[in-house]
Amino acid sequence: MPSVLTDEKIPNNVNLSSDKRLQRALEAWQPAFIDWWKQMGPVGWQERDIFLRTAVSVETDGWAHFDYVKMPEYRWGIFLEPKQEGRVHGFGDFAGQPVWDEVPGEFRNMLRRLVVTQGDTEPASVEQQRDLGATAPSLYDLRNLFQVNVEEGRHLWAMVYLLHTYFGRDGREEAEELLARRSGDQDKPRILGAFNEPTAHWLSFFMFTMFTDRDGKYQLSALAESGFDPLARTCRFMLTEEAHHMFVGETGVQRVVRRSCELMKQDPNGDPRALGGIDLPTVQKYANLWYTLSLDLFGGEVSSNAADAFASGLKGRYKEDRYDEHKLVGTHFAMDVLEGGKVVHKDVPMRNALNEVLRTEYIKDCQRGVDRWNKTIKDAGIDFELTLPSHKFHRQIGMWSTTHFTPDGEMIDQATFNARRGEWLPSEADEVYIKSLMKPCYEPGKMAGWIAAPLKGINNLPAEFEYVRA
């Protein structure tokens, strides 16, 4: 594995300079990316010095460098985990055979779709979050927002490298399209629904990074098992950065919850809104919204596409090596399905149920985060419990999208759902209230009144450190 070449226009550990045609193509795409970043990236902060980490290698003991940098000058690069000599397919019809270093012709379209779909989520989230800097609750949070943003930009580079390197002209065209679509645009929206939702305030941002970035963890983990080795190696390194995004979300919500509990105890009526805080039932509504939007990202519960991707060795399960059986021929997965308007529990062929298998792992992981939030509430002496709603609730994709359920999983008619929607999901009034709290706090070490301070700073620095220079 070549060392990172920091003197090149595009930092990389893929020996980019040895392929002049590829290098020229990526260097031609780079200005378009910078133009997109300046146009659609964080508004109002492009010329500020931000204390950011930059990936400089894939070494676990020192892969990142921390320093002040202006975001348009950030050193986005291309990093793949080292190649494992002798690696073989870990699952599917090719299990035990050598992995591919080039795109297998018969699976070219499927593989390109997987890369493009993953790649499209990265710039989408930057676009969704571009206005949040104007209302940051602290410099600590402002820096974390920008860290998430620049790393989503690097993840876009990771997918664009694969498109340029392995898919020829149509790969280059797809790379251009990744910069042409826009989150929420009527005519050219992003591919997946959750990435067209507005992220208009920080509570939504924390929920997005808690739930939607966690979906990213599971999608990347499944692709990191791929028998197309460049994709697997790319995704393994992306997971290193993705961990921070989930940390921002989970601890962000936890700090909102901690502050809510503090204000509940201060107010005579136990109402944090009376003191400028966010009440726990409203936190629950936003959790319901972003969790269910993120559940949709796994796709349909019974899916021939998932079966095909597994059979062809392109997309595995989360931590495939934990399983004993890797071909899944004649095996089944017990799950709820909708038949004749009723919920039925039945066995589904395992390959066709793989979206649900991955979603089930995701749900367990989300529950661990919610458990930590509930411990914060319990430790504060408050009698309230946050919950994850049923995976059938508020679904827009898959079989459950055709009917309605309560958060407890009870089937109801549309009229009942519409009448009670405001109990379960954020109302217009909730949005207006949350936005009214979004006043910026840019003084080092200070926090907005609706969120608690973090337990520790970034890279062992104190909370009052000037993470963003005025």
Backbone hydrogen bonds, N-H to C=O, Kabsch-Sander energy under -0.5 kcal/mol:
donor,donor_aa,acceptor,acceptor_aa,energy
5,L,12,N,-1.5
6,T,4,V,-1.0
8,E,5,L,-1.2
13,N,78,I,-1.5
18,S,15,N,-1.8
19,D,16,L,-2.0
20,K,18,S,-0.6
23,Q,19,D,-2.8
24,R,20,K,-2.6
25,A,21,R,-2.0
26,L,22,L,-2.5
27,E,23,Q,-2.4
28,A,24,R,-1.6
29,W,25,A,-1.5
30,Q,26,L,-1.8
32,A,28,A,-0.6
33,F,29,W,-2.0
34,I,30,Q,-2.4
35,D,31,P,-2.5
36,W,32,A,-2.5
37,W,33,F,-2.9
38,K,34,I,-2.6
39,Q,35,D,-2.1
40,M,36,W,-3.6
41,G,37,W,-2.4
43,V,130,R,-2.8
45,W,42,P,-0.7
48,R,45,W,-1.2
50,I,48,R,-0.6
50,I,69,V,-2.3
51,F,467,Y,-2.7
52,L,50,I,-1.3
52,L,67,D,-2.3
54,T,65,H,-2.5
56,V,63,W,-3.2
57,S,63,W,-1.3
62,G,59,E,-1.4
65,H,54,T,-2.4
67,D,52,L,-2.2
69,V,50,I,-2.0
73,E,70,K,-1.9
74,Y,71,M,-1.9
76,W,74,Y,-1.7
78,I,11,P,-2.4
79,F,77,G,-0.5
81,E,233,R,-1.8
85,E,83,K,-0.8
87,R,84,Q,-1.7
89,H,97,Q,-3.3
92,G,326,H,-2.6
93,D,311,A,-2.2
94,F,91,F,-0.5
95,A,92,G,-1.6
96,G,89,H,-2.6
97,Q,94,F,-2.6
99,V,87,R,-1.7
100,W,227,G,-3.0
107,F,104,P,-1.8
108,R,105,G,-1.3
111,L,107,F,-2.6
112,R,108,R,-2.6
113,R,109,N,-2.2
114,L,110,M,-1.9
115,V,111,L,-2.3
116,V,112,R,-2.9
117,T,113,R,-2.5
118,Q,114,L,-2.1
119,G,115,V,-2.8
120,D,116,V,-2.5
121,T,117,T,-0.9
121,T,118,Q,-0.7
122,E,118,Q,-0.7
122,E,119,G,-0.8
124,A,120,D,-1.2
125,S,121,T,-1.7
126,V,122,E,-1.1
127,E,123,P,-2.3
128,Q,124,A,-2.3
129,Q,125,S,-1.5
130,R,127,E,-1.0
132,L,129,Q,-1.4
134,A,131,D,-1.3
135,T,132,L,-1.8
136,A,133,G,-1.1
142,L,138,S,-2.3
143,R,139,L,-2.6
144,N,140,Y,-1.9
145,L,141,D,-2.5
146,F,142,L,-2.0
147,Q,143,R,-2.3
148,V,144,N,-2.4
149,N,145,L,-2.4
150,V,146,F,-2.7
151,E,147,Q,-1.8
152,E,148,V,-2.2
153,G,149,N,-2.0
154,R,150,V,-1.8
155,H,151,E,-2.3
156,L,152,E,-1.9
157,W,153,G,-1.8
158,A,154,R,-1.9
159,M,155,H,-1.7
160,V,156,L,-2.6
161,Y,157,W,-2.5
162,L,158,A,-1.3
163,L,159,M,-2.3
164,H,160,V,-2.8
165,T,161,Y,-2.5
166,Y,162,L,-2.4
167,F,163,L,-1.5
171,G,167,F,-1.5
172,R,168,G,-1.9
173,E,169,R,-2.4
174,E,170,D,-2.1
175,A,171,G,-2.1
176,E,172,R,-1.7
177,E,173,E,-2.0
178,L,174,E,-1.7
179,L,175,A,-0.6
179,L,176,E,-1.0
180,A,176,E,-0.6
180,A,177,E,-0.7
181,R,177,E,-2.1
182,R,188,K,-2.9
185,D,182,R,-1.8
195,F,192,L,-1.3
196,N,193,G,-2.3
197,E,194,A,-0.8
199,T,128,Q,-0.6
200,A,198,P,-0.6
205,F,201,H,-1.8
206,F,202,W,-2.6
207,M,203,L,-2.1
208,F,204,S,-2.9
209,T,205,F,-2.6
210,M,206,F,-1.7
211,F,207,M,-3.1
212,T,207,M,-0.6
212,T,208,F,-1.4
213,D,208,F,-2.0
215,D,211,F,-1.5
216,G,212,T,-1.6
217,K,213,D,-1.7
218,Y,214,R,-1.7
219,Q,215,D,-2.7
220,L,216,G,-2.9
221,S,217,K,-2.2
222,A,218,Y,-2.0
223,L,219,Q,-2.2
224,A,220,L,-2.1
225,E,222,A,-0.8
226,S,223,L,-1.8
227,G,313,G,-3.7
229,D,100,W,-2.4
229,D,227,G,-1.1
231,L,228,F,-0.9
232,A,228,F,-1.7
233,R,229,D,-2.7
234,T,230,P,-1.9
235,C,231,L,-2.5
236,R,232,A,-1.9
237,F,233,R,-1.1
238,M,234,T,-1.8
239,L,235,C,-1.8
240,T,236,R,-0.6
240,T,237,F,-0.9
241,E,237,F,-1.0
242,E,238,M,-2.3
243,A,239,L,-1.4
244,H,241,E,-1.1
245,H,241,E,-0.9
246,M,242,E,-1.8
247,F,243,A,-1.8
248,V,244,H,-2.4
249,G,245,H,-1.8
250,E,246,M,-3.0
251,T,247,F,-2.4
252,G,248,V,-1.5
253,V,249,G,-2.4
254,Q,250,E,-2.0
255,R,251,T,-2.1
256,V,252,G,-1.8
257,V,253,V,-2.8
258,R,254,Q,-2.5
259,R,255,R,-2.2
260,S,256,V,-2.3
261,C,257,V,-2.3
262,E,258,R,-2.0
263,L,259,R,-2.5
264,M,260,S,-2.3
265,K,261,C,-1.6
266,Q,262,E,-1.0
267,D,263,L,-2.2
270,G,267,D,-1.8
274,A,271,D,-1.0
275,L,272,P,-1.3
276,G,273,R,-1.7
277,G,272,P,-2.8
279,D,277,G,-0.6
282,T,279,D,-0.6
283,V,279,D,-1.7
284,Q,280,L,-2.4
285,K,281,P,-1.7
286,Y,282,T,-2.0
287,A,283,V,-2.1
288,N,284,Q,-2.6
289,L,285,K,-2.1
290,W,286,Y,-2.4
291,Y,287,A,-2.3
292,T,288,N,-1.7
293,L,289,L,-2.2
294,S,290,W,-1.7
295,L,291,Y,-2.0
296,D,292,T,-1.4
297,L,294,S,-0.9
298,F,295,L,-1.5
299,G,296,D,-1.9
303,S,301,E,-0.5
303,S,352,N,-2.9
307,A,303,S,-1.5
308,D,304,S,-2.6
309,A,305,N,-2.6
310,F,306,A,-1.9
311,A,307,A,-2.8
312,S,308,D,-2.3
313,G,310,F,-1.5
314,L,309,A,-2.1
315,K,309,A,-1.5
316,G,222,A,-2.3
320,E,317,R,-0.9
322,R,319,K,-2.3
323,Y,320,E,-1.8
330,G,328,L,-0.6
333,F,348,V,-2.7
335,M,346,K,-2.6
337,V,344,V,-2.9
339,E,337,V,-0.6
339,E,342,K,-2.9
342,K,339,E,-1.6
344,V,337,V,-3.1
344,V,342,K,-0.5
346,K,335,M,-2.6
346,K,344,V,-0.6
348,V,333,F,-2.4
350,M,331,T,-2.7
351,R,328,L,-0.5
352,N,349,P,-0.7
353,A,349,P,-1.0
353,A,350,M,-0.8
354,L,351,R,-1.0
356,E,301,E,-0.6
356,E,353,A,-0.5
357,V,353,A,-2.0
358,L,354,L,-2.4
359,R,355,N,-2.4
360,T,356,E,-2.3
361,E,357,V,-1.6
362,Y,358,L,-2.1
363,I,359,R,-2.6
364,K,360,T,-1.8
365,D,361,E,-1.8
366,C,362,Y,-2.7
367,Q,363,I,-2.3
368,R,364,K,-1.5
369,G,365,D,-1.4
370,V,366,C,-2.3
371,D,367,Q,-2.5
372,R,368,R,-1.4
373,W,369,G,-1.8
374,N,370,V,-2.6
375,K,371,D,-1.8
376,T,372,R,-1.6
377,I,373,W,-1.9
378,K,374,N,-2.8
379,D,375,K,-2.9
380,A,376,T,-1.1
381,G,378,K,-1.8
382,I,377,I,-2.1
384,F,382,I,-1.3
390,S,407,P,-2.6
393,F,390,S,-1.5
395,R,392,K,-0.7
401,S,398,G,-1.6
402,T,399,M,-1.2
403,T,400,W,-1.0
404,H,412,I,-0.7
406,T,410,E,-2.2
409,G,406,T,-2.1
412,I,404,H,-2.4
417,F,413,D,-2.2
418,N,414,Q,-3.0
419,A,415,A,-2.1
420,R,416,T,-1.8
421,R,417,F,-1.1
423,E,420,R,-2.1
424,W,420,R,-0.8
424,W,421,R,-1.2
425,L,421,R,-2.7
431,E,427,S,-2.2
432,V,428,E,-2.5
433,Y,429,A,-2.4
434,I,430,D,-2.9
435,K,431,E,-2.6
436,S,432,V,-1.6
437,L,433,Y,-0.9
437,L,434,I,-1.1
438,M,434,I,-0.6
438,M,435,K,-1.0
439,K,437,L,-2.4
441,C,136,A,-2.5
445,G,463,A,-0.7
446,K,443,E,-2.4
448,A,137,P,-1.5
451,I,448,A,-1.3
452,A,255,R,-1.3
457,G,461,L,-0.6
460,N,457,G,-0.5
461,L,458,I,-1.7
465,F,462,P,-1.7
467,Y,465,F,-1.7
469,R,49,D,-2.6
